[in-house]
Amino acid sequence: MKSSSKKWAALAGLASVALAISACAPGNTGGDKGDGGSSPSALPATGWVAADRDAITDGGTLNLPLDETPANWNLYNLDSGTVDDNTISSLFLPGFVVVKEDGSWEADKNFATSVELKSEDPQVVEVKINPDAVWSDGTAIGYQDIQGMFNALNGKVEAYAPTSTNVWSDIESVEAGENDQDVLITFANKNADWPSILGGIYPRWLTASPESFNTAWANGPFAPDGSTFVSGNAFVVSKFDATGKTITFEPNPQWWGDKPKLDTINFKATDRSTVGNAFANKEFDAIPINSSVDTLESAKARSDSEILSSKGVTYSHVTLNGTAGVFQDVEVRQAFAKSLDRKIMAQAVIEPLGVEPEVLNNLIFLNGQNGYEDDSADIAFDVDAAKKQLEDAGWVEGDKGIREKDGTKLTVRLVIPSETPNSALLSQQIQPMAAKAGFEVKIDTVPSADFFTKYITTETRDFEATIFAWQGTPYPISSTESIFNPADSGQNFPGVADERLDGLWAKANAELDPDARLDIAKEIDKIIMSEAVTIPLAARPNQYAVAKGLVNYGPSQFESVTGTNHWENVGWAK
């Protein structure tokens, strides 16, 4: 999950990129109005105020915050993929499927008249594109756009270097059927999560070459002329100020669907530490609470607003660099994990928001999701077991209880972003907890703007331990592959891939029987949990402060992590 942050995301409306990452730590919500005392299971799957179009005012402006404006508007680029990036992209990118409240999917009639699995052997998916669907420069949306994505994202041309090749790497071909709007996707290897790649579609000129893929949208989503903003959805960028960190969207004049209710949507990058006050001062019409008590309390000070809550898919975790330092040894990683009381850590950041946290003990499925089970045996809190494991690995107790081996201290550099209170709080808890087992933890606070671009990258891996959050997806099996396998994946920040995983994701993805597929996924989870490179803490429900009268925008679990599935229906109640 990335959000001031980096966040690769398979979100509703953009379920194609693996997962989203966020620098925020776990958090939770109070009751439906933020008054505390609710449990995550009591929250609705979608928490925004719903309204029919005829109950919404024509016109108006919506002002929203961002952590950062896009470093690249191509979500598959290594500099991109944050939750904010996904939110923005959902305004202008077309998508053939949309995720519903219960996490299932259906064809989005704005873009596709039908989306069907036509054959299982070989697996063939047919997408019939709405003949009215066009890019705003007049180019008809067609099979060429999906074919271009296949060429860029199947992993065969290394120069494209996408953050994820999930599902795309299993496809054999993308061809036209009866016409350019009849798309036939044939799979070389079966993949049960094939709908996940159809949530966000890019124009063919962006994927035409590795150079265009990596640079053409570095400064905005441009048409082939390189200067005109383009859209295949209800809104189009009218202004992007990278220096001032603001983005303005207006209705796309070439849009063929229901007319957008809003005249303007403005985004402005704002520090999380000040966004609550900005909302209270009416600079924004809605803000995510991001599990911050300070933000929540500041937002509550605004009289014409309410706190809306829903179940969520964002879970925080401690990630360890398995390519350097002491964490190259899985025994040391497991010992470090065992030294952490994850329940206490989760309580510290979630209970102040009024919800009893539930520790996450699985890296594929969230608590309550079909397939979830406790796989934490190798990382369960046990300081005595951690000490013994370190002793067996040759780390003996030294000065002030810090362990040593061959003259090297058991030191861990924990990198966290500035201006992220929960990360600071968790790091201050980790330090004394780990010390009881013999680890010396040194906290290195770095600028938030540099956190994911300079430190937590697969190129630099300039950390030994860190804290951020992954944002999950309705496709929890295939979407997790690029986080844990292979070791050089664009999302595998620890740089570790257990050889026992070889072939397992391919086997799971190819299994079209749901029960058999779950069994394989459970086997995968036991392995990745035992590797102890990602130590899960807890998932947090979503919580938004929203100005009264704003409808069809706010918190949800699956229907859309970006705030809404259909921006044309967002607006102000009459």
DOTIRO-845519 format. One line per 4 residues: their letters; for each residue x, y, z of C-alpha. Coordinates in nm, 3 decimals. Example, Ala and Ser with C-alpha at 12.3 -4.5 7.8 and 13.67 -1.06 7.14 Angstrom:
! DOTIRO-845519
AS	1.230/-0.450/0.780 | 1.367/-0.106/0.714;
END
This chain:
! DOTIRO-845519
MKSS	0.000/0.000/0.000 | 0.237/0.367/-0.066 | 0.078/0.694/0.031 | 0.302/0.999/0.118;
SKKW	0.385/0.705/0.051 | 0.434/0.465/-0.207 | 0.167/0.233/-0.290 | 0.142/-0.010/-0.566;
AALA	-0.221/-0.090/-0.599 | -0.478/-0.320/-0.724 | -0.762/-0.099/-0.644 | -1.120/-0.099/-0.749;
GLAS	-1.107/0.068/-1.084 | -0.733/0.004/-1.097 | -0.697/-0.352/-0.988 | -0.417/-0.416/-1.231;
VALA	-0.111/-0.317/-1.034 | -0.022/-0.563/-0.763 | -0.064/-0.387/-0.431 | -0.043/-0.037/-0.302;
ISAC	0.198/0.076/-0.039 | 0.165/0.349/0.213 | 0.407/0.505/0.455 | 0.133/0.525/0.714;
APGN	0.124/0.277/0.996 | -0.187/0.088/1.103 | -0.487/0.262/1.231 | -0.855/0.224/1.279;
TGGD	-1.180/0.401/1.316 | -1.439/0.467/1.573 | -1.800/0.383/1.501 | -1.984/0.491/1.190;
KGDG	-1.955/0.851/1.313 | -1.611/0.808/1.464 | -1.741/0.800/1.821 | -1.537/0.501/1.925;
GSSP	-1.616/0.158/2.052 | -1.683/-0.022/1.725 | -1.506/-0.334/1.611 | -1.387/-0.382/1.252;
SALP	-1.647/-0.654/1.196 | -1.927/-0.409/1.278 | -1.823/-0.162/1.009 | -1.986/-0.158/0.665;
ATGW	-1.797/-0.259/0.355 | -1.880/0.079/0.203 | -1.914/0.380/0.430 | -1.981/0.677/0.206;
VAAD	-2.316/0.855/0.186 | -2.486/0.713/-0.124 | -2.719/0.916/-0.343 | -2.891/0.873/-0.679;
RDAI	-2.791/1.110/-0.956 | -3.121/1.297/-0.949 | -3.055/1.389/-0.585 | -2.720/1.552/-0.668;
TDGG	-2.666/1.916/-0.760 | -2.538/1.991/-1.108 | -2.206/2.172/-1.072 | -1.975/2.250/-0.785;
TLNL	-1.613/2.199/-0.683 | -1.447/1.927/-0.478 | -1.115/1.994/-0.302 | -0.909/1.693/-0.193;
PLDE	-0.561/1.638/-0.045 | -0.274/1.424/-0.168 | 0.043/1.316/0.005 | 0.238/1.378/-0.314;
TPAN	0.159/1.449/-0.678 | 0.269/1.175/-0.920 | 0.639/1.127/-0.988 | 0.522/0.948/-1.301;
WNLY	0.164/0.913/-1.423 | 0.226/0.557/-1.544 | 0.138/0.340/-1.245 | 0.362/0.058/-1.365;
NLDS	0.669/0.281/-1.361 | 0.909/0.221/-1.073 | 0.867/0.583/-0.959 | 0.491/0.550/-0.941;
GTVD	0.210/0.336/-0.806 | 0.112/0.516/-0.487 | -0.241/0.507/-0.350 | -0.264/0.875/-0.446;
DNTI	-0.148/0.789/-0.798 | -0.422/0.528/-0.823 | -0.684/0.772/-0.697 | -0.585/1.026/-0.959;
SSLF	-0.570/0.770/-1.237 | -0.922/0.650/-1.162 | -1.051/0.984/-1.291 | -0.902/0.958/-1.640;
LPGF	-0.814/0.594/-1.717 | -1.078/0.359/-1.858 | -1.139/0.019/-1.702 | -1.345/-0.273/-1.829;
VVVK	-1.432/-0.421/-1.490 | -1.537/-0.259/-1.167 | -1.527/-0.409/-0.817 | -1.852/-0.420/-0.623;
EDGS	-1.914/-0.375/-0.251 | -1.868/-0.743/-0.171 | -1.538/-0.766/-0.357 | -1.679/-0.938/-0.664;
WEAD	-1.652/-0.778/-1.006 | -1.873/-0.696/-1.299 | -1.827/-0.541/-1.643 | -1.830/-0.161/-1.634;
KNFA	-2.089/-0.075/-1.898 | -1.928/0.263/-1.959 | -1.635/0.081/-2.114 | -1.739/-0.275/-2.197;
TSVE	-2.069/-0.425/-2.309 | -1.944/-0.763/-2.183 | -1.642/-0.929/-2.023 | -1.650/-1.308/-2.033;
LKSE	-1.440/-1.619/-1.988 | -1.514/-1.779/-2.325 | -1.304/-2.092/-2.281 | -1.116/-2.268/-2.002;
DPQV	-0.888/-2.487/-2.213 | -0.724/-2.294/-2.358 | -0.826/-2.007/-2.136 | -0.969/-1.728/-2.352;
VEVK	-1.122/-1.405/-2.224 | -1.332/-1.188/-2.450 | -1.384/-0.816/-2.387 | -1.637/-0.636/-2.602;
INPD	-1.551/-0.268/-2.574 | -1.830/-0.012/-2.570 | -1.823/0.128/-2.926 | -1.873/0.479/-2.786;
AVWS	-1.554/0.459/-2.579 | -1.279/0.689/-2.707 | -0.967/0.858/-2.583 | -1.022/1.231/-2.560;
DGTA	-0.800/1.291/-2.862 | -1.057/1.099/-3.067 | -0.876/0.762/-3.084 | -1.119/0.475/-3.035;
IGYQ	-1.035/0.254/-2.737 | -0.955/-0.084/-2.890 | -0.768/-0.410/-2.870 | -0.448/-0.219/-2.956;
DIQG	-0.449/-0.062/-2.610 | -0.468/-0.397/-2.431 | -0.220/-0.547/-2.674 | 0.022/-0.265/-2.595;
MFNA	-0.012/-0.332/-2.224 | 0.053/-0.702/-2.285 | 0.372/-0.622/-2.477 | 0.494/-0.392/-2.200;
LNGK	0.391/-0.597/-1.898 | 0.449/-0.962/-1.990 | 0.811/-0.948/-1.871 | 0.968/-1.048/-2.202;
VEAY	1.129/-0.710/-2.271 | 1.337/-0.616/-1.970 | 1.372/-0.253/-2.078 | 1.010/-0.188/-1.984;
APTS	1.094/-0.278/-1.621 | 0.735/-0.269/-1.489 | 0.669/-0.291/-1.117 | 0.464/-0.605/-1.174;
TNVW	0.399/-0.862/-1.447 | 0.124/-1.040/-1.250 | -0.126/-1.214/-1.482 | 0.020/-1.047/-1.793;
SDIE	0.312/-1.291/-1.793 | 0.064/-1.580/-1.828 | -0.094/-1.444/-2.146 | -0.001/-1.583/-2.485;
SVEA	-0.163/-1.326/-2.712 | -0.402/-1.033/-2.738 | -0.580/-1.010/-3.071 | -0.884/-0.855/-3.235;
GEND	-1.195/-1.068/-3.280 | -1.472/-0.951/-3.508 | -1.342/-0.592/-3.498 | -1.104/-0.365/-3.308;
QDVL	-1.349/-0.339/-3.018 | -1.373/-0.718/-2.980 | -1.069/-0.823/-2.776 | -0.958/-1.186/-2.741;
ITFA	-0.706/-1.256/-2.466 | -0.557/-1.606/-2.489 | -0.359/-1.746/-2.198 | -0.054/-1.969/-2.225;
NKNA	-0.091/-2.047/-1.856 | -0.426/-2.043/-1.684 | -0.481/-1.759/-1.440 | -0.787/-1.737/-1.217;
DWPS	-0.736/-1.368/-1.135 | -0.756/-1.251/-1.495 | -1.018/-0.980/-1.415 | -0.755/-0.799/-1.207;
ILGG	-0.571/-0.670/-1.515 | -0.878/-0.513/-1.671 | -0.935/-0.237/-1.416 | -0.709/0.030/-1.561;
IYPR	-0.618/0.053/-1.929 | -0.343/0.264/-2.084 | -0.333/0.408/-2.436 | -0.128/0.226/-2.697;
WLTA	0.114/0.516/-2.750 | 0.232/0.500/-2.387 | 0.332/0.134/-2.418 | 0.468/0.158/-2.774;
SPES	0.833/0.143/-2.660 | 1.031/0.116/-2.336 | 1.127/0.483/-2.373 | 0.768/0.603/-2.402;
FNTA	0.658/0.367/-2.125 | 0.916/0.507/-1.885 | 0.918/0.875/-1.982 | 0.616/0.982/-2.189;
WANG	0.397/1.035/-1.882 | 0.668/1.154/-1.645 | 0.511/1.500/-1.641 | 0.148/1.421/-1.710;
PFAP	-0.091/1.189/-1.898 | -0.033/1.313/-2.251 | -0.182/1.237/-2.590 | 0.059/1.135/-2.870;
DGST	0.147/1.502/-2.925 | 0.325/1.502/-2.587 | 0.158/1.821/-2.467 | -0.221/1.772/-2.459;
FVSG	-0.363/1.596/-2.154 | -0.562/1.289/-2.251 | -0.841/1.094/-2.085 | -1.051/0.786/-2.143;
NAFV	-1.285/0.851/-1.852 | -1.523/1.112/-1.713 | -1.261/1.371/-1.618 | -0.945/1.507/-1.777;
VSKF	-0.651/1.699/-1.632 | -0.685/2.069/-1.705 | -0.380/2.180/-1.508 | -0.085/2.009/-1.338;
DATG	0.156/2.222/-1.137 | 0.442/1.993/-1.033 | 0.615/2.276/-0.845 | 0.307/2.390/-0.657;
KTIT	0.197/2.025/-0.628 | -0.158/2.083/-0.744 | -0.377/1.907/-1.002 | -0.707/2.025/-1.146;
FEPN	-0.954/1.799/-1.324 | -1.252/1.910/-1.530 | -1.519/1.707/-1.714 | -1.387/1.534/-2.026;
PQWW	-1.573/1.694/-2.320 | -1.541/1.367/-2.514 | -1.699/1.160/-2.235 | -1.983/0.942/-2.360;
GDKP	-2.136/0.843/-2.024 | -2.349/1.024/-1.767 | -2.245/1.388/-1.740 | -2.022/1.448/-1.435;
KLDT	-2.201/1.631/-1.157 | -1.894/1.828/-1.049 | -1.743/2.112/-1.253 | -1.398/2.088/-1.096;
INFK	-1.195/1.852/-0.879 | -0.882/2.002/-0.723 | -0.601/1.806/-0.559 | -0.324/1.960/-0.349;
ATDR	-0.030/1.785/-0.187 | -0.038/1.847/0.186 | 0.162/1.709/0.478 | -0.037/1.457/0.678;
STVG	0.058/1.644/0.994 | -0.141/1.947/0.880 | -0.423/1.795/0.673 | -0.663/1.777/0.969;
NAFA	-0.629/2.147/1.038 | -0.664/2.220/0.668 | -0.993/2.031/0.666 | -1.110/2.212/0.978;
NKEF	-1.032/2.540/0.799 | -1.240/2.423/0.501 | -0.946/2.403/0.262 | -1.056/2.047/0.178;
DAIP	-1.397/1.885/0.148 | -1.286/1.535/0.248 | -0.971/1.381/0.391 | -0.856/1.030/0.487;
INSS	-0.783/1.007/0.859 | -0.493/0.767/0.798 | -0.521/0.632/1.153 | -0.397/0.959/1.303;
VDTL	-0.559/1.063/1.630 | -0.441/1.421/1.575 | -0.601/1.430/1.231 | -0.922/1.281/1.366;
ESAK	-0.949/1.531/1.650 | -0.871/1.825/1.421 | -1.132/1.709/1.172 | -1.397/1.672/1.441;
ARSD	-1.357/2.042/1.521 | -1.535/2.126/1.196 | -1.907/2.156/1.266 | -2.035/2.093/0.912;
SEIL	-1.870/1.753/0.874 | -1.895/1.391/0.976 | -1.658/1.099/1.025 | -1.741/0.805/0.799;
SSKG	-1.596/0.458/0.844 | -1.576/0.127/0.663 | -1.383/-0.194/0.672 | -1.041/-0.160/0.514;
VTYS	-0.770/-0.348/0.332 | -0.460/-0.158/0.445 | -0.225/-0.341/0.678 | 0.096/-0.215/0.828;
HVTL	0.406/-0.425/0.871 | 0.775/-0.425/0.948 | 0.984/-0.515/0.645 | 1.340/-0.648/0.673;
NGTA	1.616/-0.625/0.413 | 1.728/-0.982/0.351 | 2.012/-0.887/0.116 | 2.253/-0.716/0.356;
GVFQ	2.358/-0.701/0.719 | 2.235/-0.932/0.991 | 1.902/-1.004/0.823 | 2.060/-1.215/0.551;
DVEV	2.013/-1.498/0.804 | 1.653/-1.621/0.829 | 1.719/-1.732/1.189 | 1.803/-1.373/1.284;
RQAF	1.497/-1.244/1.100 | 1.271/-1.486/1.283 | 1.431/-1.395/1.615 | 1.375/-1.026/1.549;
AKSL	1.010/-1.093/1.466 | 0.967/-1.299/1.782 | 1.101/-1.011/1.990 | 0.813/-0.784/1.880;
DRKI	0.487/-0.784/2.070 | 0.271/-0.713/1.769 | -0.049/-0.691/1.972 | 0.094/-0.407/2.182;
MAQA	0.218/-0.233/1.867 | -0.121/-0.259/1.699 | -0.300/-0.134/2.010 | -0.075/0.170/2.031;
VIEP	-0.188/0.312/1.699 | -0.539/0.171/1.664 | -0.704/0.181/2.006 | -0.676/0.563/2.037;
LGVE	-0.916/0.575/1.742 | -1.173/0.369/1.928 | -1.135/0.021/1.782 | -0.996/-0.298/1.930;
PEVL	-0.726/-0.413/1.687 | -0.697/-0.763/1.552 | -0.339/-0.871/1.484 | -0.282/-0.994/1.129;
NNLI	-0.121/-1.339/1.111 | -0.133/-1.397/0.737 | 0.030/-1.231/0.436 | -0.214/-1.342/0.166;
FLNG	-0.553/-1.293/0.328 | -0.688/-1.029/0.563 | -0.870/-1.116/0.885 | -1.213/-1.245/0.793;
QNGY	-1.129/-1.293/0.425 | -1.204/-1.636/0.282 | -0.884/-1.840/0.320 | -0.749/-1.659/0.628;
EDDS	-0.579/-1.866/0.898 | -0.312/-1.798/1.160 | 0.026/-1.885/1.005 | 0.241/-1.696/1.257;
ADIA	0.409/-1.992/1.431 | 0.760/-1.895/1.313 | 0.728/-1.529/1.413 | 0.494/-1.541/1.715;
FDVD	0.598/-1.317/2.007 | 0.833/-1.509/2.236 | 1.141/-1.329/2.368 | 1.293/-1.641/2.525;
AAKK	1.260/-1.827/2.196 | 1.417/-1.531/2.016 | 1.716/-1.537/2.253 | 1.765/-1.909/2.205;
QLED	1.743/-1.880/1.828 | 2.010/-1.609/1.829 | 2.227/-1.812/2.066 | 2.201/-2.114/1.836;
AGWV	2.298/-1.894/1.543 | 2.619/-1.790/1.721 | 2.511/-1.451/1.859 | 2.632/-1.426/2.218;
EGDK	2.529/-1.164/2.470 | 2.770/-0.874/2.495 | 2.795/-0.526/2.645 | 2.459/-0.390/2.773;
GIRE	2.286/-0.705/2.653 | 2.353/-0.640/2.284 | 2.459/-0.960/2.112 | 2.777/-1.001/1.911;
KDGT	2.921/-1.249/1.663 | 3.277/-1.251/1.532 | 3.326/-0.896/1.657 | 3.008/-0.765/1.492;
KLTV	2.726/-0.618/1.696 | 2.367/-0.724/1.630 | 2.270/-0.381/1.504 | 1.964/-0.292/1.297;
RLVI	1.914/0.037/1.111 | 1.542/0.110/1.113 | 1.452/0.367/0.845 | 1.124/0.558/0.881;
PSET	0.976/0.863/0.705 | 0.950/1.198/0.879 | 0.610/1.353/0.948 | 0.455/1.008/0.995;
PNSA	0.366/0.990/1.365 | 0.260/0.626/1.367 | 0.587/0.513/1.214 | 0.771/0.712/1.480;
LLSQ	0.560/0.558/1.755 | 0.608/0.204/1.629 | 0.984/0.250/1.589 | 1.009/0.372/1.947;
QIQP	0.829/0.057/2.057 | 1.046/-0.170/1.845 | 1.368/-0.033/1.994 | 1.320/-0.154/2.356;
MAAK	1.132/-0.469/2.253 | 1.411/-0.588/2.027 | 1.673/-0.490/2.286 | 1.535/-0.753/2.522;
AGFE	1.642/-1.020/2.273 | 1.981/-0.854/2.214 | 1.922/-0.631/1.910 | 2.053/-0.275/1.899;
VKID	1.801/-0.079/1.689 | 1.911/0.257/1.552 | 1.626/0.473/1.419 | 1.705/0.670/1.104;
TVPS	1.435/0.926/1.021 | 1.453/1.041/0.659 | 1.252/1.300/0.462 | 0.910/1.166/0.367;
ADFF	0.958/1.277/0.006 | 1.273/1.063/-0.018 | 1.148/0.760/0.174 | 1.029/0.553/-0.122;
TKYI	1.237/0.713/-0.394 | 1.581/0.697/-0.229 | 1.566/0.450/0.057 | 1.289/0.191/0.020;
TTET	1.354/0.090/-0.339 | 1.463/-0.234/-0.496 | 1.760/-0.052/-0.647 | 1.907/0.093/-0.329;
RDFE	1.754/-0.109/-0.043 | 1.905/0.157/0.182 | 1.759/0.014/0.501 | 1.783/-0.290/0.725;
ATIF	1.432/-0.259/0.866 | 1.147/-0.025/0.784 | 0.777/0.033/0.844 | 0.510/0.098/0.584;
AWQG	0.179/-0.051/0.478 | 0.048/-0.263/0.197 | -0.295/-0.200/0.059 | -0.470/-0.518/-0.043;
TPYP	-0.701/-0.612/-0.323 | -1.002/-0.825/-0.408 | -0.749/-1.053/-0.583 | -0.535/-1.151/-0.282;
ISST	-0.353/-1.448/-0.434 | -0.207/-1.332/-0.764 | -0.162/-0.974/-0.644 | 0.082/-1.075/-0.368;
ESIF	0.321/-1.267/-0.592 | 0.536/-0.971/-0.693 | 0.591/-0.877/-0.328 | 0.751/-1.209/-0.242;
NPAD	0.860/-1.369/-0.567 | 1.093/-1.349/-0.750 | 1.368/-1.189/-0.545 | 1.430/-0.922/-0.810;
SGQN	1.064/-0.825/-0.850 | 0.997/-0.452/-0.857 | 0.796/-0.486/-0.535 | 1.016/-0.732/-0.346;
FPGV	1.182/-0.480/-0.116 | 1.339/-0.745/0.112 | 1.511/-0.904/-0.191 | 1.437/-1.257/-0.068;
ADER	1.246/-1.536/-0.240 | 1.222/-1.881/-0.085 | 1.299/-2.155/-0.339 | 1.003/-2.350/-0.202;
LDGL	0.783/-2.089/-0.370 | 0.902/-2.183/-0.718 | 0.600/-2.275/-0.923 | 0.348/-2.239/-0.641;
WAKA	0.198/-1.909/-0.756 | 0.177/-2.039/-1.110 | 0.000/-2.346/-0.977 | -0.243/-2.137/-0.770;
NAEL	-0.312/-1.894/-1.052 | -0.382/-2.179/-1.292 | -0.623/-2.352/-1.055 | -0.978/-2.253/-1.147;
DPDA	-1.133/-2.460/-0.867 | -1.174/-2.212/-0.576 | -1.122/-2.461/-0.291 | -0.814/-2.622/-0.445;
RLDI	-0.675/-2.276/-0.514 | -0.720/-2.172/-0.152 | -0.524/-2.478/-0.039 | -0.228/-2.377/-0.254;
AKEI	-0.249/-2.018/-0.130 | -0.239/-2.141/0.230 | 0.077/-2.337/0.150 | 0.231/-2.022/0.002;
DKII	0.146/-1.819/0.309 | 0.309/-2.061/0.550 | 0.632/-2.030/0.350 | 0.640/-1.652/0.321;
MSEA	0.551/-1.611/0.688 | 0.839/-1.840/0.783 | 1.080/-1.627/0.579 | 1.013/-1.340/0.823;
VTIP	1.093/-1.064/0.578 | 0.750/-0.907/0.616 | 0.618/-0.900/0.972 | 0.246/-0.810/0.961;
LAAR	0.095/-0.597/1.238 | -0.274/-0.521/1.181 | -0.520/-0.409/0.918 | -0.705/-0.086/0.971;
PNQY	-1.054/0.014/0.869 | -1.088/0.318/0.646 | -1.199/0.646/0.800 | -1.272/0.974/0.624;
AVAK	-1.373/1.318/0.743 | -1.628/1.444/0.493 | -1.807/1.778/0.461 | -2.180/1.733/0.505;
GLVN	-2.360/1.713/0.172 | -2.082/1.536/-0.015 | -2.217/1.211/-0.158 | -2.076/0.899/-0.325;
YGPS	-1.726/0.967/-0.195 | -1.552/0.838/0.115 | -1.432/0.516/0.279 | -1.485/0.166/0.146;
QFES	-1.317/-0.170/0.158 | -1.339/-0.317/-0.190 | -1.592/-0.112/-0.383 | -1.314/0.136/-0.427;
VTGT	-1.011/0.214/-0.220 | -0.977/0.530/-0.423 | -1.300/0.678/-0.291 | -1.550/0.600/-0.563;
NHWE	-1.601/0.376/-0.862 | -1.771/0.639/-1.076 | -1.646/0.994/-1.038 | -1.928/1.124/-1.255;
NVGW	-2.164/1.043/-0.965 | -1.966/1.229/-0.698 | -2.111/1.563/-0.596 | -2.314/1.769/-0.354;
AK	-2.662/1.671/-0.243 | -2.945/1.900/-0.343;
END
